[in-house]
Amino acid sequence: MKILTVDAHQRVRLPDKLEPRTRLSYERIGNQIVLTPIAPVERHPAKVRFERRNGRTVGIIEGAKFDESALKQALSEFP
């Protein structure tokens, strides 16, 4: 059994080789901690087109979905 020590910044150095920026899920089961690698998320840049509307330039994100009820709720919570 290997013993690991937590440093002042609550970090632990794992003895097995992991790539930098590897994401791990954390699960506590009783007195044990289970770390499971998470597959990276494929990211792609957003496609934005610009239009002139009422004398202003507006950026429109292609494929973005607009939820009007979420907007109304967010505006109702705004002071």
The 8 nearest C-alpha neighbors of each residue, nearest first, counted from 0:
[[1, 2, 3, 14, 13, 4, 15, 31],
 [2, 0, 3, 14, 13, 4, 15, 12],
 [1, 3, 0, 4, 14, 13, 5, 11],
 [4, 2, 1, 11, 5, 12, 13, 14],
 [3, 5, 11, 6, 2, 12, 10, 9],
 [4, 6, 11, 10, 9, 3, 7, 8],
 [5, 7, 9, 8, 10, 4, 11, 12],
 [6, 8, 9, 5, 10, 4, 11, 12],
 [7, 9, 6, 10, 5, 11, 4, 12],
 [10, 8, 6, 5, 7, 11, 4, 12],
 [11, 9, 5, 6, 8, 12, 7, 4],
 [12, 10, 5, 13, 4, 6, 3, 9],
 [11, 13, 14, 10, 3, 4, 5, 15],
 [12, 14, 15, 11, 16, 3, 17, 10],
 [13, 15, 12, 16, 3, 1, 17, 11],
 [16, 14, 13, 17, 12, 18, 1, 11],
 [15, 17, 14, 18, 13, 19, 12, 21],
 [18, 16, 15, 19, 21, 13, 20, 14],
 [17, 19, 21, 20, 16, 22, 15, 36],
 [18, 20, 21, 17, 22, 16, 23, 13],
 [21, 19, 22, 18, 17, 23, 39, 36],
 [22, 20, 19, 18, 23, 17, 36, 37],
 [23, 21, 37, 36, 20, 24, 39, 38],
 [24, 22, 36, 35, 37, 34, 25, 21],
 [23, 25, 35, 34, 36, 37, 26, 22],
 [26, 24, 34, 33, 23, 27, 35, 32],
 [27, 25, 33, 32, 28, 34, 24, 35],
 [26, 28, 32, 31, 33, 29, 25, 30],
 [29, 27, 31, 30, 32, 26, 33, 25],
 [28, 30, 31, 27, 32, 26, 33, 25],
 [29, 31, 28, 32, 27, 33, 26, 25],
 [32, 30, 28, 29, 27, 33, 26, 34],
 [31, 33, 27, 26, 28, 34, 30, 25],
 [32, 34, 26, 25, 27, 31, 35, 28],
 [35, 33, 25, 24, 23, 26, 32, 36],
 [34, 36, 24, 23, 37, 33, 25, 26],
 [37, 35, 23, 22, 24, 38, 34, 21],
 [38, 36, 23, 22, 39, 35, 24, 21],
 [37, 39, 40, 36, 22, 21, 23, 41],
 [40, 38, 37, 41, 22, 21, 42, 36],
 [41, 39, 42, 38, 37, 43, 22, 21],
 [42, 40, 39, 43, 38, 44, 37, 45],
 [43, 41, 40, 44, 39, 45, 46, 38],
 [42, 44, 45, 41, 46, 40, 47, 61],
 [43, 45, 46, 42, 47, 41, 60, 61],
 [46, 44, 47, 43, 60, 61, 62, 63],
 [45, 47, 61, 60, 44, 48, 62, 59],
 [48, 46, 60, 59, 61, 45, 58, 49],
 [47, 49, 59, 58, 60, 50, 46, 61],
 [48, 50, 58, 57, 59, 56, 47, 51],
 [51, 49, 57, 56, 52, 58, 48, 59],
 [50, 52, 56, 55, 54, 57, 53, 49],
 [53, 51, 55, 54, 56, 50, 57, 49],
 [54, 52, 55, 51, 56, 57, 50, 49],
 [53, 55, 52, 51, 56, 57, 50, 49],
 [56, 54, 52, 51, 53, 57, 50, 58],
 [55, 57, 51, 50, 52, 49, 58, 54],
 [56, 58, 50, 49, 51, 55, 59, 52],
 [59, 57, 49, 48, 47, 60, 50, 56],
 [60, 58, 48, 47, 49, 61, 57, 50],
 [59, 61, 47, 63, 46, 62, 58, 48],
 [60, 62, 46, 63, 47, 59, 45, 48],
 [61, 63, 60, 64, 46, 45, 59, 47],
 [64, 62, 61, 60, 65, 59, 45, 46],
 [63, 65, 62, 66, 61, 60, 67, 59],
 [64, 66, 67, 63, 70, 69, 68, 62],
 [67, 65, 69, 68, 70, 64, 71, 63],
 [66, 68, 70, 69, 65, 71, 72, 64],
 [67, 69, 71, 70, 66, 72, 73, 65],
 [70, 68, 72, 66, 67, 71, 73, 74],
 [69, 71, 67, 73, 68, 72, 74, 66],
 [72, 70, 68, 74, 69, 73, 75, 67],
 [71, 73, 69, 75, 70, 74, 68, 76],
 [72, 74, 70, 76, 75, 71, 69, 77],
 [75, 73, 77, 71, 76, 72, 70, 78],
 [74, 76, 72, 73, 77, 71, 78, 70],
 [77, 75, 73, 74, 78, 72, 71, 70],
 [76, 78, 74, 75, 73, 72, 71, 70],
 [77, 76, 75, 74, 73, 72, 71, 70]]
